[in-house]
């Protein structure tokens, strides 16, 4: 196992440079066997979103530091920035859809559908779902239309966007409560800006006031929105995110606690140990042994 979590960037298809791709998971398995993508059964961080619809035999899909069982009609959602790994032992059949934030924003601008929780601390967060047969067939039908369009020259970009909007709309039926009903559209945008800044700056900024300034709001407003969205204060969310990232690295990276502490912005390893123990009731070394 490598010393650090591998970072995977989105690679545009030479056929369709729009920030969106759909393909059969067998392509990944074959490329892994050839050595080209030998890392995919090891935890790796992605800078794009994954929507994986399992269509055949049982297996597992690793997200963060948990292995989730998958089977026919299972749907796995992997957020940008999350860590995941594929099952190269069982090789469960699936269709994989990957796309960037930009493409997601372009498509969702015209529809009211959110399927990717911006943080793992939303009460509705679930990386794995099991669909009813009818729902799974509907999604597969739409994805077949997208795949068919990719064979045309030129590809109708707008048509593909409409079809992907239909995919998002169908999936959103499975996650109707991704946000609590008491949070409004402007509050959602503010909360998502905060989460984006937190994902970028968690190792250098742990002050909720600084985050409020970065996103152009007051500490009081940010705190109120965080509590509505997650039942946690802004400071509690900051700490929860740092601890989640620490757990990811402790469970995956073959690095010393001192190295992980430094990468998370702690000047002294003792401060990191105290911080981690305060929030988890165990030391980093104890957590590392447990996982």
Phi, psi and omega in degrees: 000139184286166181287337182228155177293128181290136180258124183249123179268158177284128178250120182293143172288140177294341181279319190217095184269079182229359182085027183208135176214149174224135183202163177283138183298339178302331177298319178293317180299317181295318180291330176291317180295327180283349181096351182293320179237049186297344186275350194292345175270002174254147181304127178219148183266136181250144178259025179213169182271148176237132172237112188242119180253112182278136189235359185217233188294164182284156177187208179223157171224127184269124177230125187057249179236033177231141174261118181260132177291141177232154179206184178303133180078009174282143179238125178246130180245121180243117181287152169306132179094346178279169180247133178211171180207146180268159182266101180270000176275306181271335181048059179296140180291145181193162169252132183249131175241124177236145183199156183270167175302317183299315180294319178300317180296319180299318184284316185283350179300332184259356181227159179258078182215124175234124181240343181253113176295131182289346178215150180286358185259006169290141182297336182273359186297124174213117181282343185226132180228154175246120184271154170289156183305318182296319178295317180296318179297321179298314180296316180298322179297317180293319180294328176294322177295320178297313180300321179295321180294328179296341180275352180276156175228116357280164176284135178278099185299318182293322178297318179297321179296319178298317180294320179292325174300323178294321177300312181298321180296318179294317181293325180296338176297333179278343183228058185292341185248037182300329171241149176296145185297343183278354181263131183265176187299316181292325177292322177299315179298318179296316180297318181291328174295319178298314181297321179295317178294319180298317179297330181275321193245009186303331183281345183241339182233124177232017181256119181298328178297321179295319179294320178300318179295319181299323184262004174076042177217180179266159177301318182299316180294315180300316181298317180297316181294318179299320181291324177293317185285322190229354186067018176237150175286168178300316180296320178296323177292321178300311180297319180297322180291317179298317180294320177300315180294323177297316179297318178303312184288322180293325184275343187243313187281142176267060184237158177287153179303324180297320178294317180294319178302315180297318181293338180266004174094013178267126180290326181237136180297329179296324178295320178296316180299316179296316180298312182296316181294324179301322185265344183236351182065022173210158178281162176304320180295322178294320178295317182299320179291327184289328185272000000 
